[in-house]
Amino acid sequence: MRAVTYHEYGGPDRLSLVDLPVPEPKKAEVRVKVLACGINLSDWENLTGSPLYARLGGLFRPGRPVLGSDIVGEIVALGDGVTDWAVGDRVWAEVVMRGGGFAQECTLPVNRLARVPEDLDNVTAAALPQPGSIALAGTKGVKAGQKVLINGAGGASGPLAIQLAKEAGAHVTGVDHAGKAAFMQARGADRVIDYRSTDFADEDVHYDLILDLVGTRPMRRIAPILAHGGRYRLIGGTMRALFSALFVGFARGVVSGKKIGVGAAEGDPATLDRIGALAMEGKLTPEIAGTLGLDGVPEALAQVGAGAAAGKLVVLPNG
């Protein structure tokens, strides 16, 4: 089978399109033909090994050679002990610590599998697991009338978070570069800010929730623009930003009554079921920036790493 592999941390030049043996499913695993696989910023981080948490699978060398964690596939083989799934089932999974989706076939653990809604096409489904999980976790608890700011709102997760916050009745400000302004507005943003010309932290506006998908500012800049009782959630960014949110932000929050911390998104089967239901109700619609074959993965990852992709790029390993 064909797969995109890497064995050293670095840029897209570290990737190679090669032939690999078809993997055999182990106990409590299935093998799937990969129908579609979404590209995430986490794939770029795992490729480059930066931030440092991207090296959890291998400090000096990647622990797994194939990236791609938002996988839609058709089961083609069952491992020992698998009884709840059958060959031919169409499934999806979010396996950020495992990868394997940038290949024609891969194995998946059954405890991460969910059924893809019948009327949800493969490309749309592959654009949802990790971004949808982030959007759900990041907008949890949003109420009507609240002011929400989403930093990095023009990527994959941001547009979904905009939709969910608007569905809850919030006023939403999206932050990204000007080239994505119309894109953010089309997803429901009430206001957009071009970070290259305006620093949202300098404005005299207070927000009930700041969902930070890129982690570009220290807590001493963020805390003053949170409303009393407001929340800041960091999901993505540098180690410096992570440290600032976990420790400096927590201390500031205790003193000020604001809730500052790091968010976590869990793409477990129950979350995927909820994402699928919202997608079928028309409440969660990803923006597809384009589809590509395995040979286009290096260039696509470069786009994602540079923040140039407006929406989601999806790999179709089998054409």
C-alpha positions in Angstrom: 0.0 0.0 0.0 1.0 3.6 -0.5 1.7 5.9 2.5 3.3 9.1 3.4 6.0 8.6 6.0 8.7 10.5 8.0 11.5 9.4 10.3 12.9 12.7 11.5 11.4 15.9 12.8 11.5 18.8 10.4 9.6 20.3 7.5 7.7 18.8 4.6 11.0 17.7 3.0 11.2 15.0 5.6 8.1 13.3 4.1 8.3 10.5 1.6 5.6 8.7 -0.4 6.5 5.0 -0.1 5.2 1.5 -0.4 4.5 -0.2 3.0 3.1 -3.7 3.9 -0.6 -3.7 4.7 -0.9 -3.6 8.5 -2.5 -6.5 10.3 -5.0 -5.6 13.1 -4.1 -6.7 16.5 -6.5 -7.8 19.3 -9.3 -5.2 19.7 -8.3 -3.5 16.4 -9.7 -3.3 12.9 -8.1 -2.5 9.6 -9.7 0.1 7.5 -9.4 1.2 3.9 -8.9 5.0 4.4 -11.7 6.8 2.6 -10.6 10.3 3.8 -8.4 11.9 6.4 -8.5 15.5 7.5 -5.3 17.4 8.0 -4.9 19.1 11.4 -2.5 21.6 12.8 -1.5 18.8 15.2 -0.1 16.9 12.1 2.2 19.9 11.4 3.3 20.0 15.0 4.0 16.3 15.0 6.0 16.6 11.8 8.1 19.5 13.1 8.3 18.2 16.7 7.3 21.6 17.9 5.9 22.6 20.4 7.7 20.2 22.7 4.5 18.4 23.6 4.3 17.2 20.0 7.3 14.9 20.9 5.4 12.8 23.4 5.5 9.8 21.1 9.3 10.2 20.7 11.6 12.8 22.1 14.4 12.6 19.4 12.6 10.7 16.6 9.0 10.2 15.7 7.4 7.2 17.4 5.1 6.5 14.5 6.0 7.0 10.9 2.6 7.9 9.4 0.7 11.0 10.3 -3.1 11.7 9.9 -5.5 11.3 12.8 -9.0 12.3 11.6 -9.8 9.1 9.8 -12.9 8.0 7.9 -12.6 4.4 6.7 -14.3 1.2 5.7 -13.5 -1.9 7.8 -11.8 -4.5 5.7 -10.5 -6.9 8.5 -11.1 -7.6 12.1 -8.6 -8.4 14.9 -9.1 -11.0 17.6 -11.9 -10.3 20.0 -13.8 -7.8 17.7 -17.5 -8.6 17.8 -19.4 -5.3 17.6 -18.1 -4.3 14.1 -18.2 -6.0 10.8 -16.4 -5.9 7.5 -18.0 -3.1 5.4 -18.9 -0.8 8.3 -18.1 2.8 7.6 -16.4 4.3 10.7 -14.5 7.4 11.9 -12.0 8.0 14.6 -9.8 10.7 16.1 -6.4 9.1 16.9 -4.0 12.1 17.4 -1.6 10.0 19.5 -1.5 7.2 16.9 -1.9 8.6 13.4 -1.9 6.4 10.4 -4.4 8.1 8.2 -2.0 9.4 5.4 -2.0 5.9 4.0 -4.3 3.7 1.9 -5.0 1.4 4.9 -4.4 1.6 8.6 -5.4 -0.1 11.8 -7.6 1.5 14.5 -8.5 0.5 18.1 -12.2 -0.3 18.5 -12.4 1.8 21.6 -12.0 4.9 19.4 -14.5 3.9 16.7 -17.9 5.4 16.0 -20.2 4.9 13.1 -20.4 7.7 10.5 -24.0 9.0 10.0 -25.4 7.4 6.8 -26.0 10.7 5.0 -22.7 12.3 6.0 -20.2 12.2 3.1 -16.6 11.0 3.6 -14.9 14.4 3.0 -17.2 16.3 5.4 -16.9 13.6 8.0 -13.1 13.7 7.8 -13.1 17.4 8.4 -14.9 17.1 11.8 -13.4 14.9 14.5 -10.6 16.9 16.0 -11.9 20.4 15.0 -15.4 19.5 16.1 -14.1 18.2 19.5 -12.1 21.4 20.0 -15.1 23.5 19.1 -17.4 21.6 21.5 -15.0 21.8 24.4 -14.1 25.4 23.8 -17.6 26.7 23.6 -19.1 24.6 26.4 -21.2 26.8 28.7 -21.6 29.7 26.3 -24.9 31.6 27.0 -27.1 33.9 25.0 -25.9 37.5 25.1 -22.3 36.7 26.1 -19.3 38.2 24.2 -17.0 35.5 22.7 -13.7 36.1 21.0 -12.0 33.3 19.0 -8.4 33.8 18.3 -7.4 31.9 15.2 -11.0 31.7 14.0 -10.1 31.2 10.3 -8.6 27.7 10.5 -10.4 24.4 10.9 -11.7 24.5 14.5 -12.5 28.2 14.6 -15.4 28.2 12.1 -17.0 25.4 14.0 -16.6 27.2 17.3 -18.2 30.3 15.7 -21.2 28.3 14.6 -21.7 26.7 18.1 -21.3 30.0 19.9 -23.8 31.7 17.5 -26.2 28.8 18.0 -26.0 29.5 21.8 -26.9 33.2 21.1 -23.5 34.8 21.7 -21.9 37.8 20.0 -18.8 36.4 18.3 -15.6 38.2 17.3 -13.2 36.2 15.1 -9.5 37.0 14.9 -7.3 36.0 12.0 -5.7 37.7 9.0 -7.8 39.9 6.7 -7.8 37.3 3.9 -10.1 35.1 6.0 -12.5 37.9 7.1 -15.3 37.0 4.6 -14.8 33.4 5.5 -15.3 34.0 9.2 -18.3 36.3 8.5 -19.9 33.6 6.4 -19.7 31.2 9.3 -21.6 33.8 11.5 -18.9 36.0 13.1 -20.5 39.3 14.1 -17.1 41.1 14.0 -13.7 40.2 12.6 -10.3 41.5 13.5 -7.2 41.4 11.3 -4.4 40.6 13.8 -1.8 42.1 11.5 -3.4 45.6 11.9 -5.2 45.4 15.3 -4.3 43.9 18.6 -7.5 42.7 20.2 -5.8 43.0 23.6 -5.4 46.7 23.1 -9.2 47.4 22.7 -11.5 48.5 25.4 -13.7 45.5 25.1 -14.3 42.8 27.7 -15.2 39.2 26.8 -17.1 36.5 28.7 -15.1 33.8 26.8 -11.8 34.0 24.9 -11.1 30.7 23.0 -7.5 30.9 21.9 -6.6 28.4 19.2 -3.1 29.8 18.5 -1.7 31.1 21.8 -0.1 34.4 20.7 -0.3 36.6 23.8 0.9 36.2 27.4 -1.6 36.2 30.3 -0.7 39.7 31.4 -2.2 40.9 28.1 -5.2 38.6 28.1 -6.5 38.8 31.7 -7.4 42.5 31.6 -9.9 42.0 28.7 -11.8 39.2 30.4 -15.0 40.3 32.0 -15.5 39.5 35.7 -16.2 35.8 35.9 -15.0 35.5 32.3 -13.2 32.4 30.9 -10.0 32.0 28.9 -9.3 28.6 27.3 -6.1 27.9 25.4 -6.2 25.1 22.9 -3.1 25.2 20.9 0.0 27.4 20.9 3.6 27.5 22.1 5.0 25.9 25.2 5.5 29.4 26.6 1.8 30.1 26.0 0.8 26.8 27.6 3.0 27.5 30.7 1.6 31.0 31.0 -2.0 29.8 30.9 -1.4 26.9 33.3 0.6 28.8 36.0 0.6 32.6 35.5 -3.0 32.5 34.3 -4.2 30.3 37.1 -2.7 32.6 39.7 -4.2 35.7 38.1 -7.5 34.0 37.9 -7.5 33.2 41.6 -6.9 36.8 42.4 -9.3 38.3 39.8 -12.2 35.8 39.9 -11.6 35.0 36.2 -11.2 31.4 35.0 -8.0 31.1 33.0 -6.7 27.7 31.9 -6.0 25.1 29.2 -8.8 23.4 27.4 -8.8 19.7 26.4 -10.7 18.2 23.5 -11.5 14.4 23.6 -12.5 12.9 20.3 -14.0 9.8 21.9 -16.9 7.9 20.3 -19.5 9.7 22.3 -18.2 13.0 21.2 -18.1 11.8 17.6 -21.7 10.7 17.9 -22.6 14.2 19.1 -20.6 15.9 16.3 -22.3 13.7 13.7 -25.8 14.6 15.1 -25.0 18.3 15.0 -23.7 18.0 11.5 -26.8 16.2 10.3 -28.9 19.0 11.9 -27.0 21.6 10.0 -25.5 23.1 13.2 -21.9 22.1 12.5 -20.7 22.6 8.9 -17.0 22.5 8.1 -15.5 24.6 5.4 -13.6 22.4 3.0 -10.6 24.2 1.6 -9.8 21.4 -0.8 -9.1 17.7 -1.3 -5.8 16.1 -2.4 -4.1 12.8 -2.9 -1.2 11.4 -0.9 1.3 13.1 -3.2 -0.1 16.5 -2.1 0.4 16.0 1.6 3.7 17.8 1.9 2.5 21.0 0.3 -0.8 20.8 2.2 0.9 20.5 5.5 3.1 23.5 4.6 -0.1 25.5 4.0 -1.6 24.4 7.4 1.7 25.1 9.2 1.8 28.7 7.7 -1.9 29.3 8.6 -2.7 29.8 4.9 -5.5 27.3 4.6 -9.0 28.8 5.1 -10.9 25.8 6.4 -10.0 22.1 6.2 -7.8 20.2 3.7 -8.8 16.6 3.3 -6.6 13.7 2.0 -8.2 11.0 -0.2 -5.5 8.3 -0.1 -7.3 6.0 -2.5 -8.3 8.6 -5.0 
